Amino acid sequence: MKSLTIIVPALNEEQNLQPAISEIIRCIDQLGVEYEILLFNDCSTDETGTVADSLARSSSRIQVFHNERRLNIGGIYKAGIRRARYEYCLLLPGDNEVLVEEVVKSLRLLDQADLAVTYIANQDIRPFIRRFLSRCYTIIVNTLFGLSFKYTNGSNTCRTDLLREIEIKTEGFSYQTETLVKLVRQGVNFVEVGVNLRGRAHGKSSALALRNWIKVFKAIATLWWDVRISNRHLYNRIGRKIAIVA
C-alpha cells in the first residue's frame, strides 16, 4: 500500500472527535505512507463542526466537509470515495471506538489482496443483545449470498478504483455489507483480520435503534434482488479468502 484515504464521519461527536483523529494520525504515521483524512460533519447539533474546523487548521492532511443535509454513514462513505485522491480507502468513525493500531494490522496485509476485511475479536465489549443481533445478521448475509464472512460491518480497506466500479445504493448501516458482497461476488480476493475495539467513552451508539434495523433489512432485501436476480451475471465469481489472522 502506497497511499490511503481515511474517511471519518462525525455526528454529534464533539467529545470523541479530537482523540479519534489524534489516534488516526499517530498510528497511520507509523506506516510511512502518504495519506489524507476526509472529515465529514454530518449536520451535528453540538460543537462537532467547530472541533472539526480546529483539527483541519492543525494539519494540512485533514479536509473538513460540513454536510448541508444528513448523509448518514453510507452516504458519507460514498462521498468520501468520490473525493478520494489515494490508492486505498478506509472509513474510521469519529466516535473513537475503533483502536486504529488494531486496524493497522489489516493494512499491513494489503500486499496479499486488494481488500482487507476486519472482524471484532473482543466481542464481549459489546452488550449481549448487540452481539446476538450481529451474529444473526452475519449468518443471514452469508446464507443469502453464499459467502463466509466472520463480520461485515467492520473497518474494511479496499482499492479505491475497485470501489468506484461498484454501485453502493444504501446510505445506512449496511453500506459495508453491500460493499463487501458486491466486491467479493465479483471475484475480489480478500484477507480477514481480527481487531479489538475499545468501549465508547462518550455518547450512545444508534446501532440498536429499531428504525435502523428495519432500514438494514430493507437494504439487504434490495441487495439480494440486485445480486441474485436482476444483475446476477455481474456477481457470479466469488473471490477467495487469502488469509485469516486472529
Backbone as CSV, one residue per row, in Angstrom:
resi,resn,N_x,N_y,N_z,CA_x,CA_y,CA_z,C_x,C_y,C_z
1,MET,0.837,-1.195,0.000,0.000,0.000,0.000,0.872,1.245,0.000
2,LYS,0.661,2.104,-0.973,1.466,3.321,-1.090,0.760,4.559,-0.546
3,SER,-0.565,4.567,-0.583,-1.283,5.761,-0.131,-2.687,5.373,0.318
4,LEU,-3.261,6.209,1.195,-4.514,5.849,1.856,-5.382,7.079,2.085
5,THR,-6.662,6.963,1.743,-7.661,7.962,2.096,-8.476,7.429,3.269
6,ILE,-8.536,8.204,4.341,-9.291,7.810,5.531,-10.524,8.698,5.618
7,ILE,-11.692,8.090,5.578,-12.971,8.795,5.636,-13.476,8.739,7.079
8,VAL,-13.765,9.904,7.660,-14.192,9.957,9.056,-15.545,10.660,9.154
9,PRO,-16.629,9.916,9.415,-17.931,10.541,9.643,-18.074,10.936,11.110
10,ALA,-18.718,12.063,11.366,-18.907,12.516,12.746,-20.280,13.147,12.892
11,LEU,-21.090,12.578,13.765,-22.412,13.116,14.085,-22.494,13.279,15.598
12,ASN,-22.478,14.524,16.046,-22.542,14.831,17.478,-21.449,14.102,18.262
13,GLU,-20.218,14.293,17.826,-19.058,13.645,18.445,-18.065,14.677,18.979
14,GLU,-18.566,15.757,19.553,-17.665,16.827,19.979,-16.632,16.365,21.005
15,GLN,-16.961,15.391,21.846,-16.022,14.926,22.857,-15.130,13.796,22.352
16,ASN,-15.581,13.078,21.334,-14.834,11.928,20.840,-13.941,12.237,19.647
17,LEU,-14.253,13.293,18.900,-13.614,13.506,17.603,-12.123,13.802,17.708
18,GLN,-11.741,14.707,18.610,-10.322,15.064,18.701,-9.442,13.860,19.051
19,PRO,-9.795,13.058,20.085,-8.967,11.880,20.351,-8.983,10.863,19.211
20,ALA,-10.111,10.759,18.498,-10.178,9.831,17.364,-9.199,10.237,16.268
21,ILE,-9.193,11.513,15.906,-8.293,11.990,14.858,-6.831,11.896,15.303
22,SER,-6.567,12.207,16.559,-5.191,12.124,17.072,-4.659,10.701,16.966
23,GLU,-5.510,9.723,17.285,-5.050,8.333,17.197,-4.855,7.905,15.751
24,ILE,-5.738,8.342,14.867,-5.573,8.017,13.447,-4.225,8.529,12.952
25,ILE,-3.917,9.781,13.236,-2.662,10.369,12.774,-1.466,9.644,13.374
26,ARG,-1.516,9.365,14.668,-0.398,8.679,15.336,-0.124,7.311,14.716
27,CYS,-1.168,6.542,14.499,-0.996,5.179,14.003,-0.644,5.128,12.525
28,ILE,-1.286,5.963,11.706,-1.019,5.922,10.268,0.363,6.504,9.969
29,ASP,0.814,7.475,10.750,2.169,7.995,10.567,3.210,6.884,10.651
30,GLN,2.957,5.890,11.488,3.904,4.803,11.671,4.030,3.907,10.443
31,LEU,3.029,3.945,9.572,3.084,3.132,8.355,4.018,3.714,7.308
32,GLY,4.263,5.007,7.389,5.142,5.641,6.414,4.543,5.753,5.025
33,VAL,3.199,5.900,4.934,2.544,6.049,3.639,1.955,7.447,3.527
34,GLU,1.716,7.883,2.302,1.015,9.138,2.078,-0.459,8.929,2.405
35,TYR,-1.079,9.890,3.084,-2.477,9.716,3.421,-3.175,11.067,3.557
36,GLU,-4.498,11.003,3.501,-5.355,12.166,3.720,-6.519,11.742,4.605
37,ILE,-7.068,12.696,5.340,-8.233,12.448,6.180,-9.368,13.332,5.693
38,LEU,-10.459,12.705,5.258,-11.653,13.428,4.826,-12.663,13.352,5.962
39,LEU,-12.861,14.461,6.644,-13.682,14.511,7.851,-15.034,15.149,7.530
40,PHE,-16.108,14.397,7.748,-17.455,14.845,7.409,-18.261,15.110,8.679
41,ASN,-18.647,16.366,8.876,-19.577,16.732,9.946,-20.989,16.571,9.390
42,ASP,-21.705,15.554,9.912,-22.980,15.170,9.309,-24.157,15.882,9.986
43,CYS,-24.184,17.215,9.842,-25.268,18.034,10.399,-25.375,17.884,11.914
44,SER,-24.238,17.899,12.590,-24.241,17.779,14.052,-24.935,18.981,14.686
45,THR,-25.553,18.743,15.850,-26.223,19.816,16.571,-25.426,20.271,17.791
46,ASP,-24.252,19.677,17.997,-23.369,20.114,19.081,-22.188,20.862,18.467
47,GLU,-21.025,20.840,19.107,-19.866,21.588,18.623,-18.924,20.743,17.762
48,THR,-19.421,19.661,17.197,-18.583,18.809,16.353,-17.969,19.591,15.200
49,GLY,-18.737,20.454,14.563,-18.220,21.240,13.434,-17.082,22.141,13.840
50,THR,-17.192,22.769,14.988,-16.127,23.649,15.490,-14.862,22.857,15.762
51,VAL,-15.013,21.687,16.380,-13.855,20.821,16.639,-13.218,20.382,15.325
52,ALA,-14.034,20.026,14.353,-13.527,19.587,13.058,-12.716,20.685,12.374
53,ASP,-13.226,21.902,12.382,-12.513,23.018,11.764,-11.176,23.269,12.464
54,SER,-11.160,23.148,13.787,-9.920,23.328,14.541,-8.904,22.264,14.167
55,LEU,-9.353,21.026,14.004,-8.453,19.943,13.608,-7.882,20.186,12.215
56,ALA,-8.704,20.687,11.300,-8.234,20.951,9.940,-7.156,22.031,9.929
57,ARG,-7.283,23.004,10.815,-6.270,24.054,10.890,-4.945,23.522,11.433
58,SER,-4.998,22.425,12.160,-3.782,21.883,12.778,-2.998,20.963,11.849
59,SER,-3.603,20.529,10.724,-2.920,19.598,9.820,-3.418,19.769,8.396
60,SER,-2.494,19.865,7.470,-2.851,20.008,6.054,-3.401,18.709,5.476
61,ARG,-3.262,17.613,6.200,-3.783,16.320,5.723,-5.299,16.225,5.899
62,ILE,-5.877,17.092,6.721,-7.290,16.989,7.065,-8.120,17.970,6.242
63,GLN,-9.140,17.450,5.564,-10.133,18.286,4.895,-11.477,18.087,5.599
64,VAL,-12.183,19.161,5.847,-13.477,19.082,6.532,-14.604,19.422,5.562
65,PHE,-15.665,18.636,5.640,-16.863,18.872,4.844,-18.055,18.955,5.803
66,HIS,-18.782,20.066,5.742,-19.978,20.238,6.561,-21.190,19.930,5.678
67,ASN,-21.794,18.781,5.884,-22.895,18.353,5.025,-24.103,19.275,5.158
68,GLU,-24.670,19.680,4.021,-25.855,20.533,4.035,-27.097,19.759,4.441
69,ARG,-27.085,18.470,4.186,-28.138,17.570,4.666,-27.462,16.321,5.210
70,ARG,-28.154,15.631,6.075,-27.555,14.452,6.692,-27.402,13.339,5.659
71,LEU,-26.175,12.855,5.481,-25.893,11.801,4.511,-25.920,10.415,5.136
72,ASN,-25.777,10.345,6.457,-25.648,9.069,7.155,-24.331,8.396,6.769
73,ILE,-23.990,7.341,7.475,-22.651,6.791,7.329,-22.400,6.225,5.927
74,GLY,-23.421,5.594,5.333,-23.247,5.064,3.984,-23.085,6.153,2.944
75,GLY,-23.867,7.224,3.086,-23.748,8.346,2.158,-22.398,9.031,2.272
76,ILE,-21.886,9.122,3.493,-20.560,9.720,3.700,-19.483,8.842,3.079
77,TYR,-19.624,7.528,3.218,-18.655,6.615,2.606,-18.602,6.824,1.094
78,LYS,-19.769,6.933,0.472,-19.807,7.147,-0.979,-19.213,8.505,-1.353
79,ALA,-19.521,9.533,-0.568,-18.960,10.863,-0.842,-17.438,10.846,-0.692
80,GLY,-16.954,10.111,0.303,-15.512,10.010,0.502,-14.824,9.305,-0.644
81,ILE,-15.425,8.247,-1.141,-14.846,7.520,-2.281,-14.751,8.437,-3.492
82,ARG,-15.772,9.232,-3.719,-15.750,10.152,-4.868,-14.619,11.172,-4.744
83,ARG,-14.330,11.627,-3.533,-13.327,12.670,-3.322,-11.921,12.123,-3.094
84,ALA,-11.799,10.826,-2.887,-10.509,10.235,-2.523,-9.456,10.467,-3.604
85,ARG,-8.254,10.809,-3.156,-7.143,11.022,-4.082,-6.136,9.878,-4.069
86,TYR,-6.307,8.942,-3.143,-5.249,7.965,-2.945,-5.691,6.538,-3.268
87,GLU,-4.729,5.623,-3.197,-4.856,4.268,-3.737,-5.899,3.414,-3.016
88,TYR,-5.970,3.527,-1.705,-6.891,2.728,-0.900,-7.816,3.636,-0.090
89,CYS,-8.999,3.093,0.256,-9.971,3.825,1.077,-10.315,3.020,2.322
90,LEU,-10.454,3.744,3.435,-10.821,3.152,4.721,-11.703,4.140,5.463
91,LEU,-12.806,3.663,6.045,-13.643,4.514,6.889,-13.393,4.180,8.357
92,LEU,-13.120,5.217,9.147,-12.961,5.082,10.591,-13.910,6.073,11.257
93,PRO,-14.893,5.625,12.028,-15.863,6.531,12.635,-15.211,7.515,13.608
94,GLY,-15.821,8.680,13.738,-15.302,9.703,14.636,-15.685,9.502,16.086
95,ASP,-16.242,8.326,16.432,-16.650,8.082,17.817,-15.520,7.558,18.694
96,ASN,-14.349,7.313,18.095,-13.159,6.859,18.825,-13.350,5.475,19.444
97,GLU,-14.236,4.680,18.881,-14.455,3.320,19.382,-13.451,2.339,18.785
98,VAL,-12.970,2.635,17.588,-12.034,1.747,16.907,-10.619,1.995,17.406
99,LEU,-9.908,0.920,17.715,-8.486,1.006,18.036,-7.725,0.985,16.712
100,VAL,-7.254,2.134,16.290,-6.650,2.248,14.965,-5.411,1.372,14.845
101,GLU,-4.664,1.225,15.920,-3.475,0.371,15.869,-3.839,-1.071,15.548
102,GLU,-5.073,-1.478,15.877,-5.552,-2.806,15.515,-5.865,-2.881,14.025
103,VAL,-6.489,-1.845,13.500,-6.820,-1.817,12.075,-5.556,-1.815,11.228
104,VAL,-4.488,-1.218,11.743,-3.213,-1.189,11.021,-2.726,-2.599,10.707
105,LYS,-3.077,-3.588,11.552,-2.703,-4.972,11.284,-3.239,-5.427,9.929
106,SER,-4.465,-4.999,9.613,-5.049,-5.390,8.332,-4.394,-4.657,7.171
107,LEU,-4.007,-3.412,7.389,-3.377,-2.634,6.317,-2.042,-3.248,5.885
108,ARG,-1.361,-3.890,6.819,-0.065,-4.499,6.503,-0.214,-5.736,5.625
109,LEU,-1.447,-6.223,5.436,-1.671,-7.427,4.631,-2.163,-7.115,3.224
110,LEU,-2.209,-5.849,2.874,-2.742,-5.478,1.564,-1.796,-5.806,0.408
111,ASP,-0.618,-6.322,0.716,0.233,-6.832,-0.354,-0.221,-8.219,-0.805
112,GLN,-1.139,-8.832,-0.039,-1.634,-10.166,-0.373,-2.973,-10.132,-1.109
113,ALA,-3.738,-9.074,-0.934,-5.070,-8.971,-1.542,-5.450,-7.501,-1.674
114,ASP,-6.468,-7.238,-2.490,-6.920,-5.862,-2.718,-7.930,-5.393,-1.688
115,LEU,-8.369,-6.301,-0.804,-9.412,-5.999,0.169,-9.040,-6.614,1.512
116,ALA,-9.065,-5.796,2.562,-8.825,-6.276,3.926,-10.106,-6.111,4.726
117,VAL,-10.640,-7.208,5.240,-11.900,-7.228,5.972,-11.603,-7.468,7.450
118,THR,-12.146,-6.647,8.329,-11.902,-6.823,9.763,-13.148,-7.363,10.462
119,TYR,-12.911,-8.109,11.525,-13.995,-8.557,12.388,-13.609,-8.261,13.838
120,ILE,-14.596,-8.199,14.725,-14.354,-7.827,16.120,-13.888,-9.054,16.898
121,ALA,-12.669,-8.989,17.412,-12.102,-10.111,18.160,-12.589,-10.127,19.604
122,ASN,-12.767,-8.957,20.205,-13.217,-8.873,21.601,-14.701,-8.544,21.682
123,GLN,-15.530,-9.453,21.184,-16.973,-9.228,21.122,-17.594,-8.932,22.491
124,ASP,-16.980,-9.425,23.556,-17.561,-9.245,24.886,-17.651,-7.787,25.312
125,ILE,-16.967,-6.902,24.607,-17.008,-5.489,24.967,-18.375,-4.878,24.663
126,ARG,-19.153,-5.554,23.823,-20.469,-5.052,23.438,-21.575,-5.774,24.208
127,PRO,-22.738,-5.141,24.380,-23.853,-5.784,25.085,-24.274,-7.080,24.396
128,PHE,-24.825,-8.013,25.188,-25.221,-9.314,24.652,-26.188,-9.167,23.489
129,ILE,-27.195,-8.315,23.622,-28.200,-8.193,22.571,-27.580,-7.726,21.266
130,ARG,-26.595,-6.820,21.357,-25.955,-6.368,20.124,-25.118,-7.494,19.512
131,ARG,-24.439,-8.275,20.351,-23.657,-9.400,19.836,-24.566,-10.422,19.171
132,PHE,-25.690,-10.689,19.814,-26.631,-11.677,19.279,-27.191,-11.232,17.930
133,LEU,-27.647,-9.986,17.855,-28.206,-9.486,16.592,-27.158,-9.450,15.497
134,SER,-25.932,-9.064,15.868,-24.852,-9.004,14.888,-24.545,-10.390,14.332
135,ARG,-24.525,-11.391,15.220,-24.258,-12.768,14.763,-25.359,-13.254,13.839
136,CYS,-26.611,-13.020,14.208,-27.731,-13.419,13.351,-27.646,-12.741,11.986
137,TYR,-27.326,-11.466,12.009,-27.202,-10.694,10.769,-26.137,-11.295,9.858
138,THR,-24.978,-11.629,10.417,-23.891,-12.193,9.621,-24.286,-13.531,9.026
139,ILE,-24.961,-14.368,9.800,-25.416,-15.666,9.294,-26.377,-15.470,8.129
140,ILE,-27.302,-14.521,8.263,-28.262,-14.251,7.195,-27.544,-13.803,5.925
141,VAL,-26.594,-12.870,6.072,-25.854,-12.371,4.906,-25.091,-13.500,4.221
142,ASN,-24.376,-14.292,4.993,-23.598,-15.391,4.405,-24.501,-16.397,3.700
143,THR,-25.658,-16.694,4.295,-26.582,-17.657,3.703,-27.185,-17.126,2.410
144,LEU,-27.589,-15.872,2.418,-28.223,-15.287,1.235,-27.274,-15.180,0.046
145,PHE,-25.989,-14.944,0.333,-25.069,-14.635,-0.760,-23.968,-15.672,-0.951
146,GLY,-24.056,-16.795,-0.251,-23.097,-17.870,-0.447,-21.682,-17.506,-0.052
147,LEU,-21.542,-16.754,1.063,-20.235,-16.270,1.485,-19.906,-16.787,2.890
148,SER,-18.742,-16.423,3.403,-18.318,-16.967,4.698,-17.597,-15.916,5.545
149,PHE,-18.131,-14.708,5.571,-17.531,-13.656,6.388,-17.760,-13.925,7.878
150,LYS,-16.802,-13.517,8.703,-16.992,-13.550,10.146,-17.753,-12.309,10.620
151,TYR,-17.685,-11.236,9.823,-18.308,-9.960,10.183,-18.287,-9.100,8.938
152,THR,-19.316,-8.289,8.735,-19.352,-7.494,7.503,-19.441,-5.990,7.747
153,ASN,-19.472,-5.555,8.998,-19.641,-4.124,9.271,-18.422,-3.505,9.935
154,GLY,-17.253,-4.042,9.659,-16.034,-3.545,10.288,-15.366,-2.431,9.513
155,SER,-14.133,-2.119,9.942,-13.327,-1.076,9.286,-12.517,-1.731,8.178
156,ASN,-13.133,-1.810,7.001,-12.549,-2.536,5.878,-11.833,-1.589,4.925
157,THR,-10.783,-2.098,4.298,-9.967,-1.276,3.395,-9.934,-1.914,2.017
158,CYS,-10.119,-1.097,0.978,-10.135,-1.628,-0.384,-9.505,-0.636,-1.342
159,ARG,-9.018,-1.149,-2.471,-8.507,-0.275,-3.522,-9.609,0.667,-3.988
160,THR,-9.280,1.921,-4.091,-10.262,2.942,-4.452,-10.866,2.701,-5.822
161,ASP,-10.050,2.274,-6.778,-10.578,2.070,-8.135,-11.607,0.945,-8.171
162,LEU,-11.437,-0.086,-7.335,-12.425,-1.162,-7.273,-13.728,-0.676,-6.655
163,LEU,-13.635,0.179,-5.634,-14.840,0.733,-5.003,-15.632,1.581,-5.988
164,ARG,-14.931,2.265,-6.864,-15.617,3.121,-7.833,-16.275,2.331,-8.941
165,GLU,-15.958,1.048,-9.059,-16.551,0.214,-10.104,-17.888,-0.387,-9.691
166,ILE,-18.215,-0.336,-8.395,-19.497,-0.886,-7.939,-20.443,0.251,-7.555
167,GLU,-21.728,-0.038,-7.606,-22.724,0.943,-7.182,-23.184,0.598,-5.767
168,ILE,-22.888,1.475,-4.822,-23.361,1.298,-3.453,-24.653,2.094,-3.321
169,LYS,-25.756,1.401,-3.111,-27.058,2.058,-3.139,-27.492,2.578,-1.773
170,THR,-27.182,1.846,-0.710,-27.669,2.236,0.602,-26.858,3.388,1.184
171,GLU,-27.502,4.173,2.041,-26.813,5.211,2.793,-26.797,4.888,4.286
172,GLY,-27.314,3.707,4.642,-27.428,3.341,6.042,-26.299,2.467,6.541
173,PHE,-26.543,1.786,7.681,-25.518,0.998,8.357,-25.037,-0.199,7.549
174,SER,-25.817,-0.660,6.585,-25.431,-1.849,5.820,-24.532,-1.523,4.632
175,TYR,-23.984,-0.311,4.594,-23.157,0.085,3.445,-21.942,-0.820,3.281
176,GLN,-21.317,-1.251,4.394,-20.155,-2.118,4.268,-20.553,-3.513,3.817
177,THR,-21.692,-4.002,4.278,-22.176,-5.302,3.810,-22.383,-5.281,2.307
178,GLU,-23.059,-4.253,1.808,-23.286,-4.149,0.362,-21.953,-4.087,-0.378
179,THR,-21.027,-3.314,0.142,-19.718,-3.179,-0.499,-19.000,-4.514,-0.573
180,LEU,-18.921,-5.229,0.553,-18.199,-6.497,0.589,-18.850,-7.545,-0.301
181,VAL,-20.172,-7.652,-0.209,-20.868,-8.645,-1.027,-20.611,-8.402,-2.505
182,LYS,-20.750,-7.171,-2.956,-20.573,-6.886,-4.387,-19.131,-7.085,-4.831
183,LEU,-18.174,-6.673,-4.005,-16.772,-6.852,-4.378,-16.404,-8.332,-4.469
184,VAL,-16.718,-9.077,-3.419,-16.297,-10.484,-3.386,-17.082,-11.322,-4.388
185,ARG,-18.344,-11.008,-4.622,-19.108,-11.740,-5.636,-18.674,-11.384,-7.048
186,GLN,-17.841,-10.353,-7.177,-17.240,-10.037,-8.475,-15.817,-10.578,-8.588
187,GLY,-15.401,-11.379,-7.611,-14.114,-12.054,-7.721,-12.956,-11.403,-7.011
188,VAL,-13.200,-10.380,-6.189,-12.107,-9.719,-5.470,-11.669,-10.607,-4.295
189,ASN,-10.381,-10.928,-4.240,-9.832,-11.722,-3.143,-9.628,-10.845,-1.914
190,PHE,-9.660,-11.465,-0.728,-9.578,-10.666,0.493,-8.845,-11.409,1.601
191,VAL,-8.362,-10.629,2.563,-7.845,-11.168,3.821,-8.812,-10.762,4.925
192,GLU,-8.879,-11.559,5.980,-9.792,-11.285,7.087,-8.973,-11.215,8.371
193,VAL,-9.146,-10.125,9.131,-8.271,-9.847,10.267,-9.105,-9.508,11.500
194,GLY,-8.811,-10.148,12.623,-9.476,-9.837,13.882,-8.890,-8.597,14.527
195,VAL,-9.757,-7.685,14.975,-9.307,-6.462,15.634,-10.087,-6.267,16.925
196,ASN,-9.478,-5.590,17.883,-10.137,-5.273,19.141,-10.737,-3.872,19.087
197,LEU,-11.859,-3.682,19.787,-12.471,-2.367,19.957,-12.260,-1.891,21.382
198,ARG,-12.337,-0.578,21.580,-12.401,-0.037,22.930,-13.850,0.329,23.237
199,GLY,-14.186,0.452,24.475,-15.525,0.883,24.840,-15.737,2.337,24.448
200,ARG,-16.959,2.663,24.103,-17.289,4.038,23.725,-17.195,4.937,24.950
201,ALA,-16.418,6.022,24.864,-16.181,6.893,26.022,-17.334,7.849,26.276
202,HIS,-17.936,8.389,25.216,-18.997,9.395,25.382,-20.124,9.115,24.400
203,GLY,-21.340,9.379,24.833,-22.491,9.254,23.948,-22.935,7.808,23.789
204,LYS,-24.027,7.634,23.017,-24.593,6.320,22.787,-24.599,6.005,21.305
205,SER,-24.379,4.729,21.000,-24.487,4.276,19.623,-25.958,4.145,19.242
206,SER,-26.268,4.401,17.977,-27.644,4.235,17.490,-27.829,2.907,16.764
207,ALA,-26.833,2.017,16.898,-26.864,0.767,16.143,-28.038,-0.130,16.518
208,LEU,-28.548,-0.028,17.745,-29.634,-0.905,18.178,-31.021,-0.315,17.942
209,ALA,-31.084,0.884,17.403,-32.386,1.512,17.177,-33.207,0.688,16.178
210,LEU,-34.468,0.452,16.521,-35.329,-0.387,15.683,-35.440,0.160,14.264
211,ARG,-35.561,1.478,14.132,-35.724,2.063,12.796,-34.493,1.768,11.930
212,ASN,-33.314,1.709,12.547,-32.106,1.411,11.778,-32.087,-0.039,11.311
213,TRP,-32.538,-0.953,12.176,-32.577,-2.361,11.773,-33.602,-2.593,10.672
214,ILE,-34.715,-1.886,10.718,-35.703,-2.007,9.645,-35.087,-1.568,8.318
215,LYS,-34.353,-0.447,8.347,-33.696,0.044,7.136,-32.642,-0.945,6.648
216,VAL,-31.914,-1.551,7.589,-30.869,-2.510,7.232,-31.470,-3.694,6.483
217,PHE,-32.538,-4.252,7.009,-33.100,-5.438,6.365,-33.799,-5.107,5.044
218,LYS,-34.317,-3.910,4.909,-34.817,-3.483,3.600,-33.666,-3.388,2.600
219,ALA,-32.531,-2.863,3.066,-31.361,-2.738,2.196,-30.835,-4.109,1.792
220,ILE,-30.850,-5.073,2.724,-30.383,-6.426,2.409,-31.304,-7.090,1.390
221,ALA,-32.599,-6.867,1.512,-33.542,-7.421,0.533,-33.283,-6.838,-0.854
222,THR,-33.022,-5.527,-0.914,-32.700,-4.877,-2.191,-31.401,-5.427,-2.755
223,LEU,-30.415,-5.628,-1.880,-29.124,-6.169,-2.310,-29.286,-7.581,-2.857
224,TRP,-30.085,-8.410,-2.179,-30.308,-9.776,-2.660,-30.913,-9.771,-4.063
225,TRP,-31.906,-8.926,-4.267,-32.537,-8.854,-5.585,-31.528,-8.417,-6.647
226,ASP,-30.689,-7.471,-6.313,-29.680,-6.961,-7.241,-28.666,-8.044,-7.598
227,VAL,-28.101,-8.687,-6.562,-27.005,-9.633,-6.764,-27.490,-10.984,-7.267
228,ARG,-28.616,-11.437,-6.766,-29.089,-12.789,-7.086,-30.061,-12.851,-8.263
229,ILE,-30.721,-11.725,-8.595,-31.750,-11.758,-9.626,-31.426,-10.803,-10.787
230,SER,-31.572,-9.502,-10.543,-31.555,-8.558,-11.667,-30.183,-8.424,-12.326
231,ASN,-29.111,-8.490,-11.555,-27.770,-8.347,-12.140,-26.869,-9.521,-11.795
232,ARG,-27.454,-10.698,-11.713,-26.680,-11.862,-11.268,-25.509,-12.193,-12.190
233,HIS,-25.584,-11.775,-13.443,-24.471,-12.034,-14.359,-23.208,-11.275,-13.963
234,LEU,-23.362,-10.222,-13.134,-22.205,-9.448,-12.687,-21.564,-10.045,-11.441
235,TYR,-22.284,-10.929,-10.759,-21.851,-11.377,-9.432,-21.778,-12.898,-9.339
236,ASN,-21.199,-13.518,-10.335,-21.169,-14.980,-10.357,-19.761,-15.562,-10.181
237,ARG,-18.825,-14.743,-9.685,-17.452,-15.226,-9.494,-16.983,-14.819,-8.096
238,ILE,-16.960,-15.768,-7.178,-16.670,-15.448,-5.782,-15.161,-15.391,-5.538
239,GLY,-14.719,-14.280,-4.939,-13.304,-14.131,-4.607,-12.884,-15.061,-3.488
240,ARG,-11.581,-15.278,-3.364,-11.056,-16.205,-2.368,-10.623,-15.476,-1.104
241,LYS,-10.786,-16.153,0.043,-10.229,-15.668,1.289,-8.774,-16.117,1.335
242,ILE,-7.856,-15.164,1.135,-6.435,-15.495,1.036,-5.857,-15.898,2.381
243,ALA,-6.263,-15.187,3.439,-5.723,-15.459,4.758,-6.689,-14.965,5.809
244,ILE,-6.604,-15.566,6.988,-7.356,-15.077,8.131,-6.386,-14.956,9.301
245,VAL,-6.394,-13.784,9.929,-5.480,-13.504,11.035,-6.291,-13.192,12.269
246,ALA,-6.100,-13.951,13.327,-6.875,-13.753,14.555,-6.368,-12.527,15.308
